[in-house]
Amino acid sequence: GRAHSFEGLVAHVRAVLAANPRVIVEGAGGLLVPLDEGKTYADFAVELGASLLIVARDALGTINHTSLTLEAANSRGIPVLAVVLNAVSAPDAVFIDHRAELRALWPGVPILGPTSRMKNHQPTMMSDEVSLMKLFGDDYRYLIDIIADN
């Protein structure tokens, strides 16, 4: 319920970075979502010199949405570590392999996932299912290496 300024957010992350070798900042809604008076998450990443780990839903439209995000990042010089496809609650009626399609379109970008679906969506039951190893399966170690190397 509180308003934050772009400069305040940048200062906060820089303060956290001063005390920690790596910081992960989670955005919400997409790279071009406004943060404050014409500033977007893309501006935030540029200001911080941050790299992106893009999480994209594994559903109809993801090839377009992900490609637009990758183009926006590339045009601003924002490095992309990887794209992680996130499983949706109900699969599409017509399903294609989004990972294969995105890998063909963006050969220089690691495309990981899709993550596994959780069986139990009750908040009190999530702790057993929500772990990087369970969500990312075989891509877990690769994702950790990508983050650690950057």
Number of C-alpha atoms within 10 A of each C-alpha: 3 3 7 10 12 19 11 10 14 14 13 12 14 14 11 12 14 11 9 9 7 12 13 12 10 9 14 8 8 16 20 16 14 16 18 14 8 10 14 17 20 24 18 19 20 16 11 14 12 17 18 21 19 21 18 21 19 24 21 15 11 16 18 11 14 19 14 13 19 22 13 15 20 12 9 13 14 19 18 18 19 20 23 22 23 20 18 16 12 8 11 11 8 7 10 12 10 20 20 12 13 19 15 12 12 13 10 11 16 18 24 22 22 23 22 17 17 16 10 11 11 9 7 8 11 13 9 10 16 14 12 14 14 16 19 22 15 13 18 17 12 13 22 11 10 13 15 9 8 10
